[in-house]
Amino acid sequence: MPAPQLRSKPASRKPGANKPAPSVRRRTTEGAINIRVRPDERALIDQAAALAGKSRSEFMLEAAREAATTTILDRTLFRMDPNAFSKFAALLDAPPQPNARLRKLMKTKAPWA
């Protein structure tokens, strides 16, 4: 069976002929996110967006981006003073002391294996 052939768009006669005029260019996105909200939630978001001088989409995207960043940092970055870090690093560097629970753990087959 022959491999499928890809067709390319015919070349335009004028450079940039397929691009919108600069005055009508819009910010492009890779995809949309759709959510359902109750009318009271939408009104609240609209009021906050208006107070911030942003569109609903801009306001929601900024809020979602901030929440995502915070969530990721909360789970990947933590801060401590130098003394606490030294103690923490020492605990991580010290080999575990053998005990019954550790032996049982090491003998247990991993669920993904």
Backbone as a chain_set.jsonl record, in Angstrom:
{"seq": "MPAPQLRSKPASRKPGANKPAPSVRRRTTEGAINIRVRPDERALIDQAAALAGKSRSEFMLEAAREAATTTILDRTLFRMDPNAFSKFAALLDAPPQPNARLRKLMKTKAPWA", "coords": {"N": [[0.847, -1.184, 0.0], [0.7, 2.149, -0.938], [2.323, 4.985, 0.576], [0.475, 7.631, 2.139], [0.041, 10.732, 0.47], [1.01, 14.012, 1.264], [-0.647, 17.047, 0.876], [0.199, 20.291, -0.025], [-0.625, 23.729, 0.604], [-1.477, 25.811, -2.14], [0.969, 28.043, -3.407], [0.875, 31.471, -2.613], [0.423, 34.306, -4.726], [1.189, 36.83, -3.931], [3.402, 37.995, -1.445], [2.51, 37.469, 1.906], [-0.214, 37.573, 1.391], [-2.194, 35.986, 2.479], [-2.337, 36.764, 5.081], [-3.946, 38.617, 7.673], [-4.684, 42.129, 7.593], [-2.567, 44.447, 9.389], [-4.12, 46.017, 11.124], [-6.277, 44.429, 11.813], [-5.316, 42.173, 12.952], [-5.358, 39.63, 15.35], [-4.624, 38.428, 18.603], [-3.395, 35.237, 18.566], [-4.294, 31.938, 19.581], [-3.533, 28.648, 20.763], [-5.573, 26.967, 21.463], [-8.873, 26.577, 22.867], [-10.443, 27.017, 26.061], [-13.218, 25.889, 27.615], [-15.699, 26.582, 29.98], [-18.358, 25.93, 32.256], [-20.443, 28.094, 34.035], [-22.3, 29.365, 36.802], [-24.824, 31.906, 36.635], [-24.483, 33.861, 38.687], [-21.807, 33.506, 39.38], [-20.559, 34.181, 37.004], [-21.284, 36.871, 36.822], [-19.917, 37.902, 39.018], [-17.238, 37.438, 38.223], [-17.197, 39.014, 35.906], [-17.6, 41.552, 37.036], [-15.275, 41.845, 38.591], [-13.345, 41.684, 36.554], [-13.973, 43.981, 35.078], [-13.374, 45.938, 36.98], [-10.646, 45.575, 37.093], [-9.977, 46.431, 34.629], [-9.907, 44.714, 32.455], [-10.656, 42.213, 29.949], [-13.106, 39.592, 30.286], [-11.968, 37.122, 29.532], [-9.186, 37.716, 29.599], [-8.912, 38.34, 32.314], [-9.688, 35.907, 33.544], [-7.799, 34.128, 32.481], [-5.414, 35.194, 33.489], [-5.871, 34.885, 36.258], [-6.083, 32.09, 36.405], [-3.544, 31.357, 35.506], [-1.931, 32.439, 37.557], [-2.877, 30.91, 39.733], [-2.126, 28.353, 38.877], [0.672, 28.586, 38.763], [1.239, 29.113, 41.477], [0.29, 26.719, 42.649], [2.031, 24.822, 41.494], [4.54, 25.774, 42.417], [4.124, 25.552, 45.183], [4.305, 22.846, 45.495], [6.779, 22.132, 44.618], [8.823, 23.802, 45.459], [10.351, 24.857, 48.364], [11.105, 26.872, 51.168], [13.628, 27.44, 53.617], [15.391, 28.283, 56.655], [19.0, 28.596, 56.882], [20.079, 26.919, 58.968], [18.047, 25.038, 59.466], [17.973, 23.909, 56.928], [20.491, 22.678, 56.803], [20.201, 20.644, 58.736], [18.108, 19.226, 57.542], [19.33, 18.408, 55.101], [21.331, 16.782, 56.154], [19.795, 14.708, 57.239], [18.708, 13.653, 54.874], [21.039, 12.784, 53.626], [21.997, 10.845, 55.338], [22.251, 7.343, 55.712], [19.395, 5.159, 55.84], [18.368, 3.606, 58.891], [18.332, 0.157, 59.347], [15.236, -1.515, 59.817], [12.225, -3.258, 60.823], [9.986, -2.328, 59.342], [11.198, -1.045, 57.151], [12.55, -3.221, 55.987], [10.334, -4.772, 55.231], [9.138, -3.039, 53.38], [11.125, -2.965, 51.398], [10.96, -5.535, 50.431], [8.508, -5.648, 49.272], [6.692, -5.827, 46.28], [6.598, -3.385, 43.745], [3.638, -1.649, 42.765], [3.458, -0.896, 40.093], [5.263, -2.454, 38.808]], "CA": [[0.0, 0.0, 0.0], [1.561, 3.328, -0.994], [2.194, 5.947, 1.67], [-0.369, 8.755, 1.762], [0.769, 11.937, 0.097], [0.538, 15.234, 1.891], [-0.824, 18.146, -0.06], [0.487, 21.599, 0.551], [-1.45, 24.806, 0.05], [-0.808, 26.457, -3.281], [1.691, 29.256, -3.036], [0.191, 32.717, -2.928], [1.186, 35.116, -5.68], [1.728, 37.992, -3.241], [3.853, 37.667, -0.086], [1.624, 37.944, 2.96], [-1.588, 37.748, 0.911], [-3.119, 35.245, 3.339], [-2.306, 37.309, 6.429], [-4.836, 39.77, 7.832], [-4.032, 43.437, 7.69], [-2.127, 44.681, 10.762], [-5.152, 46.613, 11.962], [-7.268, 43.442, 12.23], [-4.666, 40.998, 13.539], [-5.748, 39.333, 16.718], [-3.728, 37.51, 19.293], [-3.825, 33.878, 18.277], [-4.086, 30.958, 20.639], [-3.458, 27.277, 20.293], [-6.811, 26.271, 21.741], [-9.826, 27.241, 23.754], [-10.874, 26.328, 27.273], [-14.612, 26.251, 27.86], [-16.194, 26.165, 31.29], [-19.736, 26.319, 32.564], [-20.537, 28.808, 35.303], [-23.621, 29.869, 37.159], [-24.933, 33.338, 36.328], [-23.925, 34.69, 39.755], [-20.346, 33.414, 39.284], [-20.166, 34.96, 35.824], [-21.433, 38.288, 37.17], [-18.811, 38.22, 39.916], [-16.026, 37.495, 37.4], [-17.319, 40.191, 35.043], [-17.409, 42.748, 37.851], [-13.85, 41.922, 38.931], [-12.612, 41.977, 35.318], [-14.208, 45.388, 34.764], [-12.605, 46.743, 37.933], [-9.231, 45.434, 36.737], [-9.783, 46.975, 33.291], [-9.564, 43.601, 31.565], [-11.784, 41.426, 29.455], [-13.358, 38.391, 31.082], [-10.962, 36.113, 29.173], [-7.887, 38.13, 30.134], [-8.97, 38.228, 33.763], [-9.724, 34.496, 33.933], [-6.521, 33.513, 32.136], [-4.418, 35.66, 34.462], [-6.156, 34.24, 37.541], [-5.747, 30.673, 36.274], [-2.078, 31.266, 35.421], [-1.403, 32.671, 38.905], [-3.205, 29.75, 40.558], [-1.301, 27.231, 38.419], [2.044, 28.833, 39.212], [1.267, 28.928, 42.926], [0.132, 25.298, 42.93], [3.274, 24.129, 41.129], [5.6, 26.175, 43.342], [3.826, 24.997, 46.506], [4.627, 21.428, 45.522], [8.127, 21.881, 44.124], [9.778, 24.716, 46.049], [10.079, 25.279, 49.727], [12.195, 27.677, 51.707], [13.921, 27.265, 55.035], [16.599, 28.998, 57.052], [20.199, 27.776, 56.673], [20.247, 25.881, 59.996], [17.062, 23.983, 59.202], [18.382, 23.213, 55.714], [21.627, 21.804, 57.14], [19.645, 19.459, 59.404], [17.348, 18.498, 56.525], [20.285, 17.772, 54.196], [21.991, 15.7, 56.897], [18.845, 13.583, 57.302], [18.625, 13.052, 53.547], [22.31, 12.148, 53.304], [22.264, 9.725, 56.243], [21.57, 6.112, 55.294], [18.348, 4.764, 56.789], [18.706, 2.518, 59.81], [17.467, -1.003, 59.084], [14.197, -1.857, 60.795], [11.245, -4.206, 60.273], [9.156, -1.668, 58.323], [12.017, -0.825, 55.966], [12.755, -4.531, 55.354], [9.073, -5.149, 54.587], [8.993, -2.18, 52.216], [12.078, -3.355, 50.36], [10.53, -6.838, 49.888], [7.212, -5.487, 48.623], [6.769, -5.535, 44.842], [5.97, -2.113, 43.397], [2.393, -1.902, 42.047], [3.632, -0.668, 38.659], [6.245, -3.393, 38.247]], "C": [[0.885, 1.238, 0.0], [1.297, 4.268, 0.178], [1.31, 7.105, 1.222], [0.486, 9.979, 1.453], [0.143, 13.146, 0.769], [0.441, 16.317, 0.835], [-0.486, 19.444, 0.643], [-0.435, 22.618, -0.099], [-0.727, 25.407, -1.145], [-0.157, 27.761, -2.826], [0.896, 30.478, -3.457], [1.062, 33.532, -3.871], [1.825, 36.31, -4.997], [2.21, 37.572, -1.854], [2.898, 38.277, 0.932], [0.181, 38.101, 2.551], [-2.596, 37.047, 1.804], [-3.165, 35.779, 4.755], [-3.271, 38.477, 6.527], [-4.032, 41.057, 7.927], [-3.644, 43.69, 9.137], [-3.215, 45.235, 11.667], [-6.184, 45.601, 12.451], [-6.635, 42.181, 12.794], [-5.101, 40.85, 14.977], [-4.719, 38.399, 17.313], [-4.253, 36.101, 19.054], [-3.516, 32.971, 19.463], [-4.059, 29.58, 20.024], [-4.77, 26.528, 20.531], [-7.671, 27.05, 22.711], [-10.08, 26.368, 24.967], [-12.291, 26.806, 27.543], [-15.021, 25.734, 29.23], [-17.633, 26.637, 31.444], [-19.74, 26.981, 33.94], [-21.978, 29.23, 35.54], [-23.663, 31.363, 36.862], [-24.324, 34.232, 37.412], [-22.396, 34.655, 39.745], [-19.835, 34.254, 38.105], [-20.244, 36.451, 36.126], [-20.287, 38.739, 38.075], [-17.505, 38.379, 39.135], [-16.047, 38.723, 36.509], [-17.075, 41.484, 35.823], [-15.927, 42.923, 38.189], [-13.014, 42.271, 37.7], [-12.759, 43.445, 34.952], [-13.407, 46.295, 35.701], [-11.113, 46.698, 37.631], [-8.93, 46.007, 35.355], [-9.391, 45.917, 32.276], [-10.828, 42.956, 31.032], [-11.965, 40.225, 30.382], [-12.283, 37.334, 30.808], [-9.594, 36.457, 29.743], [-7.839, 37.936, 31.648], [-8.904, 36.764, 34.205], [-8.404, 33.805, 33.616], [-5.44, 33.919, 33.126], [-4.619, 34.979, 35.813], [-5.781, 32.756, 37.507], [-4.24, 30.476, 36.224], [-1.447, 31.456, 36.793], [-1.672, 31.473, 39.81], [-2.349, 28.544, 40.163], [0.132, 27.389, 38.893], [2.178, 28.593, 40.705], [1.185, 27.45, 43.292], [1.417, 24.536, 42.643], [4.391, 24.484, 42.104], [5.371, 25.62, 44.743], [4.248, 23.539, 46.62], [6.054, 21.128, 45.072], [9.189, 22.752, 44.786], [9.39, 24.989, 47.482], [11.321, 25.971, 50.261], [12.376, 27.358, 53.187], [15.206, 27.998, 55.373], [17.802, 28.056, 56.942], [20.392, 26.66, 57.704], [19.289, 24.718, 59.756], [17.453, 23.205, 57.956], [19.541, 22.259, 55.985], [21.141, 20.525, 57.804], [18.894, 18.578, 58.403], [18.287, 17.743, 55.587], [20.992, 16.616, 54.884], [21.077, 14.48, 56.996], [18.73, 12.881, 55.955], [19.892, 12.274, 53.199], [22.613, 10.927, 54.168], [21.553, 8.473, 55.743], [20.5, 5.725, 56.319], [18.828, 3.61, 57.671], [17.772, 1.34, 59.534], [16.465, -1.222, 60.219], [13.166, -2.733, 60.086], [10.421, -3.562, 59.148], [9.932, -1.435, 57.036], [12.269, -2.141, 55.233], [11.495, -4.983, 54.617], [8.872, -4.33, 53.307], [9.898, -2.639, 51.073], [11.705, -4.704, 49.729], [9.219, -6.752, 49.116], [7.407, -5.121, 47.157], [6.007, -4.24, 44.551], [4.709, -2.397, 42.568], [2.519, -1.702, 40.544], [4.6, -1.64, 38.006], [5.589, -4.669, 37.771]], "O": [[1.75, 1.364, 0.868], [0.184, 4.332, 0.701], [1.376, 7.523, 0.066], [1.511, 10.222, 2.089], [-1.078, 13.286, 0.834], [1.337, 16.481, 0.007], [-0.863, 19.648, 1.797], [-0.954, 22.406, -1.195], [0.5, 25.497, -1.154], [-0.68, 28.474, -1.97], [0.313, 30.505, -4.54], [2.29, 33.455, -3.82], [2.886, 36.768, -5.421], [1.492, 36.86, -1.151], [2.527, 39.447, 0.834], [-0.596, 38.706, 3.29], [-3.748, 37.474, 1.879], [-3.958, 35.297, 5.564], [-3.409, 39.249, 5.578], [-2.858, 41.056, 8.294], [-4.322, 43.199, 10.041], [-3.225, 44.947, 12.864], [-6.903, 45.881, 13.41], [-7.34, 41.215, 13.085], [-5.197, 41.825, 15.721], [-4.031, 37.671, 16.598], [-5.422, 35.813, 19.312], [-2.592, 33.22, 20.237], [-4.512, 29.378, 18.897], [-5.04, 25.541, 19.847], [-7.245, 28.047, 23.293], [-9.952, 25.144, 24.913], [-12.528, 28.006, 27.682], [-14.728, 24.595, 29.593], [-18.054, 27.619, 30.834], [-19.119, 26.491, 34.883], [-22.758, 29.421, 34.607], [-22.618, 32.013, 36.844], [-23.714, 35.252, 37.095], [-21.753, 35.655, 40.064], [-18.818, 34.94, 38.205], [-19.363, 37.212, 35.726], [-19.755, 39.837, 37.91], [-16.756, 39.331, 39.353], [-15.031, 39.403, 36.366], [-16.421, 42.401, 35.326], [-15.39, 44.025, 38.083], [-12.078, 43.065, 37.792], [-11.786, 44.088, 34.559], [-12.833, 47.294, 35.269], [-10.396, 47.667, 37.881], [-7.77, 46.067, 34.947], [-8.633, 46.191, 31.346], [-11.917, 43.126, 31.58], [-11.074, 39.892, 31.164], [-11.754, 36.725, 31.737], [-8.917, 35.596, 30.306], [-6.855, 37.434, 32.192], [-8.16, 36.42, 35.123], [-7.936, 32.98, 34.402], [-4.64, 33.086, 33.553], [-3.654, 34.546, 36.442], [-5.226, 32.231, 38.472], [-3.713, 29.541, 36.826], [-0.53, 30.721, 37.161], [-0.795, 31.063, 40.571], [-1.898, 27.796, 41.031], [0.74, 26.432, 39.372], [3.123, 27.942, 41.15], [1.93, 26.982, 44.153], [1.845, 23.704, 43.443], [5.112, 23.601, 42.57], [6.33, 25.253, 45.422], [4.517, 23.052, 47.718], [6.49, 19.979, 45.139], [10.374, 22.442, 44.668], [8.24, 25.312, 47.777], [12.443, 25.68, 49.845], [11.423, 27.052, 53.903], [16.012, 28.3, 54.493], [17.628, 26.837, 56.912], [20.825, 25.564, 57.346], [19.681, 23.554, 59.835], [17.293, 21.985, 57.911], [19.568, 21.15, 55.452], [21.614, 19.437, 57.474], [19.025, 17.354, 58.411], [18.064, 16.565, 55.306], [21.229, 15.579, 54.265], [21.536, 13.347, 56.852], [18.662, 11.654, 55.897], [19.825, 11.228, 52.552], [23.4, 10.068, 53.771], [20.376, 8.533, 55.386], [20.676, 5.938, 57.519], [19.597, 2.755, 57.234], [16.554, 1.512, 59.492], [16.796, -1.126, 61.4], [13.24, -2.919, 58.871], [10.189, -4.19, 58.116], [9.388, -1.608, 55.945], [12.211, -2.187, 54.005], [11.577, -5.513, 53.509], [8.481, -4.873, 52.274], [9.474, -2.691, 49.919], [12.103, -4.979, 48.597], [8.861, -7.679, 48.388], [8.183, -4.225, 46.827], [4.904, -4.034, 45.056], [4.72, -3.311, 41.744], [1.748, -2.292, 39.787], [4.741, -1.65, 36.783], [6.271, -5.565, 37.273]]}, "num_chains": 1, "name": "protein.A"}
